[in-house]
Amino acid sequence: MATTKITVNNNGSLIIDGDFEIVDKSGNSYDLGGRDKVTLCRCGLSNNKPFCDGSHRNHFEHDAVAFALPPKKV
């Protein structure tokens, strides 16, 4: 099974790398043009949402440091 890696960038996008599919709210797949690596917008400023176009530069601050989530509620 292929793995998918998601990298949270400081002050920027999410990089998705590996075997993945991105669908809209109706389940329709985005045509990724054969890419196996894309960047997704986190700031909401991209004109190409859900994909990043670099609009976040100097407008979005987030220090991407991993942490543990609280235990899952049962």
MONOR-V168444 format. One record per run of one state. SS is the DSSP state (h for helix, s for strand, l for the rest). FROM is the first residue (numbers start at 1). TO is the last residue. If there is no record, write none. Layout:
BEGIN
[[SS & FROM & TO] [SS & FROM & TO]]
END
This chain:
BEGIN
[[l & 1 & 3] [s & 4 & 8] [l & 9 & 13] [s & 14 & 18] [l & 19 & 22] [s & 23 & 23] [l & 24 & 28] [s & 29 & 29] [l & 30 & 36] [s & 37 & 40] [l & 41 & 50] [s & 51 & 51] [l & 52 & 74]]
END
